[in-house]
Structure formats: C-alpha cells, structure tokens
C-alpha cells in the first residue's frame, strides 16, 4: 500500500487537474457510474466527533475518516481500494486533499455558471479554505478585482497580502457589485446581507455543512436558482437550503449541470451553488494522486 503524505498530495495535485477530476467524476455520477455515501458523524460527550464518508468512481472506491474537536483541531485520513478486487491501494494524509477538492468543486461550478469574462470576486472568510477557493477561481477565470472580509482583521489582511485582494471593513463592502461571492466561514448565522448582492451574482456557499448552520440569508436563497453538489447529502446537512425552506424539486445538481455543459454565463439569474463536500470528490482526486504516485515499471 502506498502512503501519500500531505507533501506528496501538494506536489501531485495541482488545482486545474483537480477540477478536471471532479468534472469527470460528476459526469460519471450523473450517468450512474459512480456512487456517493453521505457523511455520518459519531458525536462524543467530550465534543470529539468522528466523521466518515465513502464513494466509488471508476476503478476505485474509498472512504475518508476524520476526527475533529473544536479545542484540538482535525485529523484526516483517506483509504483507497481497487474496485474489482477490494485490494487496499493507498492511504492518504487527507487534510490538503480535502482542502483542494473543496476548492475544485467551487472552480468547477464557477466554470459552468460564471460569466465568461474577468471577474469581480468577493471572498467572505479568510481562513482554512479561502486560499484554495482563490486558486480554484483563478484556474477557470481571470480575477479582475478581489475583495475579502472576515471577522478577524489580521487574517483578512494576510489573505489580501497573499492574493492581492482588497481587505474590506464589512461583508457588505466586499459583496457590493461582485460577480461571484464565495462564503468560506465557520459561521452559524448568515454572513452576507441580501441588499449587497447583485441580482445576477453567483454565490458559491461552501462553509457550512450542518443542518443548523448557514451562511446565506433565507430570502436570498429562496429567490435564487439553487444548484447543489448532491441532493441527498444537502438534504441532510445543507443548513443554507434546509433553513430557507426551499422547494427541493426545483434544485439542480452539479452532476446534471456537468452533463448539460452549458455555455458559460448563459443563465444570468441570481444563483446559489451549495457545496457540502462529497466523498465522491475525495475518491476522484485521490485516484488521480495514486496514479501519479505509482512507481514506474
């Protein structure tokens, strides 16, 4: 069994490749050639949580297991297996793997939904996921202007220094006039004001994956076109959609969108893409890294 460290994942998984991995995986999912098992959580009295999720795609299947504790951090592991023989193939230190696949999901959605032009982008949140979100958008569109807001001034200034974004004093200031708004926070309650969002904006909401947490105001979700990474899993843990009381029959999926392959930006309605993070994405990018890491004969 091959062991892939965080360093090897960083070296072998560039963002453009991750986006294309997910494009292929979601197409397979739409065609019934892949499976995704939603996340389950074992919650302990200590506040520690064990999260597990699984998927199959192509020649591979796998599971990601990770533990979290709000006081002590998170620890991620992914196991990849051969679909035909069930033979264990690789084990991954999967912190960066998860970070880049989350960014890649946003990049794929932006490639399908954002206007085909240099973009004005607002980043709400400047922590763990924000830099990979920036890398993903940059991989599919030029960023003409970027603005960032987060609750911690030091973090948003650091993000601005790294990316060239403007650090703003409020979420409203960051969102005003933006083509694309990315929410990547740990917030429990909405972090963007409805009035600051354009009626043709694309919102990529990926920070909340619990039924009682949301980043987007309910009125904004209810009047938007909604695209989900997965209906089943979002129905369990996408608080942005659950708490808004949406009509689930009207929700589109990223898999269907990939299959349709629309002309970029042809539908200019206000759109929310809700990403909760799928094991399908983890297995797809892990398979790519595994194939890059197999020793040459």
N, C-alpha and C positions, 0 to 999 in steps of 0.2 A: 504494500500500500504506500502510495506517495504522500508525503506530508508537505502541504503548501503553507508556508508561513505568511504573515502579513506582508513581509518584504517581497516575497515571490508573487503574491497577488498584485501588489502595486506595480511590479515590473511587467507582468504578463497580461494585465487587463486595462488597456487604455480605454478612455471613455467612448470614443467612436465605435470601437469593437463591441463594447458592452451594449450600446444602443442597438446595433445590428443583431446581436444575440437575442435581445428581447423582441425585436421585430419578428424574427423567425419563430421564436417561442410562442408569441401571442397568435401568430398565424396558425401554427400547429394546434394551439388550444382551440381556436375557432373552428378548426376542421376536425376536432375530436381526436387528435393525435397526441394530446398531452393531457395531464391531469394536475389539478391543484387541490391540496387538502388545507383548509383554513387553519389558522393558528389556534392552538389550545394553550391555556395557562393554568398552572398549578400554583396557587397563592398560599403562602405560609403565614402564620401569625407574626413572624419576625419582620414581615414586609418583603422578604425574598420571594421571587417569582421565577418559575421555570416555564419557558415558552417553547413550544415545539410546533413544527410545520413541515409538510412534505409535499413532494411533487414528482411527476415523471415527465420526461421530454426526450424524444428520440431514443438513442441508445442507452440512456441513463435514467436513474431515479435516485432520489436522495432525501435527506432530512436535515433541517437546521434546528439545533437546540441551543438555547441561550438562557443565561440566568441574569437577573437584574435585582438590584437593591438600591433604592434611592440614595442611601447613605454611602454605598460602597462601589457602585458602578455596575458595569455589564460585561459579560464574557460570552463570546460567540464561537460556536463550532459547527461545521457542516461536514456531513459524511456523504460521499458519492459512491454509487454502486452501478454495476453493469446490469442493464435491464433484462438481458437474456439469461444470464447465469446467476444473478444476485451476488456475484463476487464483489467484495469491497475493493474499490479502486483508489480512493484518495480521501484524506482528511484535511480540512482547511481550518486555519485560524481565520474566522469569518467576519471580523469587525469591518475591515476595509471592503471586503466583498459585499457586505450589506450596504455600506455607505455608497459605493459606486453604482450598485444595481438600483438603488433608490433614485439616485440622480439620473441614471439612464432611463428609468420609466418616465420621468418628467421630460427628459430630452426627446424621447420617442413621441410623447403626447404633443409636445411643442412642435415637433417636425410635421405632425399631421394636422394640427389645429391653429398654429400661429400664422399670421400673415407672412408672406414670403418677402421680407424686407428687413433692414436693420431695425432692431427692436429697442424700445424703451422698457426697461425691466425694473420692477420693484422687488427687493428681497426683504421679506418680513421674517426676521430671525437671522442670527449670525453665528450660530453655534455649530454643533457636530456635523449637520448635513449641508449647511449653506454653501460651502465651497464646492462640494460635488454638484450641487444644483447649478451653480455658476458655470462650472466646467461643462455640464450637460447642455445648457442653453447655448453656450459658446460653440459647442460642437455641431449644432444644427442651424444656427443663425448668427450673423454678426450682432453684437450688442452695441448699439449706438450710444445709449446712456443707461447707467445703472445707479439706482439709489437703494440704500439699505436703512432699515430701522430695526432695532431690537431693544429690549428693556435695559440691557447693560451697555452703557456708553463706551466702556473700554473695548468690549467685544465688537461693537459695530464699527468703531474707529479702526480696529485691527483688520476687520474684513474689508473696509474701504481702502486701507493701505495696500493690501494684498491684491485686490481686484481692480482698483481704480474707480470704485463706486463712490458716490457722494453719501456721506453719513448724514441722515436727517434726524430732526428732533421729534418727529411723530410719525406714526404709521400713515396718517392721512397725507402728510407731506410726501412720503415715499410713494404712495399709490397714485397720487394725482396725475392723471394723464398717461399712466403706464399702459403699454400694450399687453404686457404679461406681468402678473403678480404671483410671486411664489411665497407660500407660507410654510415655514420650516421651524416650528416652535414647539415648546412643551406646554403651551397654554391650555387651560381648561375652558376658557370662555373666548368668544370672538376677538380677534386681534386687528381686524381691518374694518373701517367704517364704510357702510354701504355708499354714502354720498360721495366718497372719494374715488369710486370705481367707475370707469367708463362703461357704457352700455355695449361696447364691442370688445371688452377686455377678456383675456384668457387668464383664469385663476388656476394655478397648479397647487393644490392643497395636499400636503403630504406629512404634516407634522403630527396629526392626531390619529391614533388607531385604537381608540377605546370608545365604547358606545356612549359614555357620559362626558366626552371631551370634544370640543370643536374649535376651529379657528375662524370659520366663516359665519357671518350673521345669517339667521334663518331666512329673512326676507330676500337676501341676495341669492341664496341657494334656490329658493322657490321660484324666482323669476328667471333663472339661468337654465341653459341647456346643461345637462349633467352627464358626464362620462365617467365611468368607474373602472378601476383596474380589474375588479371582479365583483359581480353582483352578489354571489353567495357570501363572500368574505366581508364585503362592505355592509351587507345586511346584518352582520354580527357586530362589527366594530367601527363602522364609519359614523361617529357621532355627528359630524358635519351634515350628513344626509338623514340619519335617524331622527335627530332632534329637530330637524326642519320639517318633518312630516311629509316628505316628498311622495310623489306618485312613482313607485318603483317600476311600473310598467313603461314609463317614459325614459328610464335611464338607459343610456347606451353603454356599450362596453369597449374597452380599448382593443380587445381582440376583434370585434366586428369592425372597428374603425381601421385597423391594420388591413383586414381583408378587403375593405372597400377602397383603401388607399386614395382618399380624396385629394383633390388639388389643394395645396396648402392655402389656408385662409379663405376658402371659397364660402364658408359659412361664417359670417361675421357677427353672429349673436354673442351676447354675454355667455361665457362657457366656464363651467367649473369641472376640472378634472380632479377626481378624488382618488388618491393613491394610499392604500394602507400597507402595501408591501407584501408580495406573494412569494411562496416557496418556489413557484414556477420560475420566477426571476432568478432566485438564488441558484437553482439547479442549472439553468441555462448558462449563466456566467461561470459557474463552477466547472461545467463541462468544457467550456472554452479554455479555461485556465489549465484544466487537466490535460487537454490535448496539446497545449503548448509546452507542458512540462514533461511529457513522456520522453524518456531518453531515446535518442536516435539509434536505430539498429546498427 
